[in-house]
């Protein structure tokens, strides 16, 4: 039986650190206000908001380099790329092909996944299916984001803009028949599109006739349409419901219990959500990994970034049972349960 094993992980963030006090110089907010509501103390933003070189694909490329090194592999060993992001370098093409070129991977396939906060979970589910079917043997799975270029750093946008950061994470998912090796034991993915408008960015979608409005009605496109909007309390209530559901679905499918878990890595959306879910599931602090305090919400990058950090810190050892779960825009949610 073919198994899917994580052979290596990596992460990368821009050098520029932005603290809550830094944001307080740009909008009416404070370290206390942000910390109390989100748990975030700082995040990383690329230094130049309009940088044409430090892009989402570049961050993903740097995380991929680290993942390949940790796996003892080169880019030539890869068969396929799955790239999850909501902030691609171009409207099209996607970032997958850009990383393929940066790595020098010949003509291997490259797929982009647009599932926002759940993007990495969805991407891992897709890659696992390719591995288990025998289609590919070594797949690079990336989650990367540059949020800082598209946030409203004014009092109007502060409720959203203080949350997000830039960063990337990557794993190498490989096929093996080694009976002693780990494996992806279960995956699940869900969606509820009727709540799309409760967490979204409308521009530059095709729904509202952007080009004609911008050409014929200067100033007609509003900040509410250009920048991300979020119904925060509504999202929170749904997240703390869906997280336990998808977690238990993953565990039950593999014949495991919550007590079997060695580590739970939630999507880093809000520390309050993670703590609420942790308490509801009865997980001790040493079985939950959070790093939102340092990076903010990096959407599709948050889980692989946290996973890479946890592995590097020795919090994940070979043979450990690890659960990744996410909830976000769409609404979409899901989990990946694996033995590392």
Helices and strands as residue ranges (DSSP letters): E 3-12, E 17-19, H 20-24, H 31-38, E 42-44, H 56-71, G 75-77, E 80-84, H 95-103, E 109-113, G 116-118, H 119-133, E 138-145, G 148-150, H 158-161, E 167-176, E 183-191, G 193-198, E 199-200, H 210-216, H 223-226, E 229-230, H 232-253, G 258-260, E 263-266, H 271-281, G 285-287, H 292-295, G 299-301, H 302-312, E 321-328, E 332-339
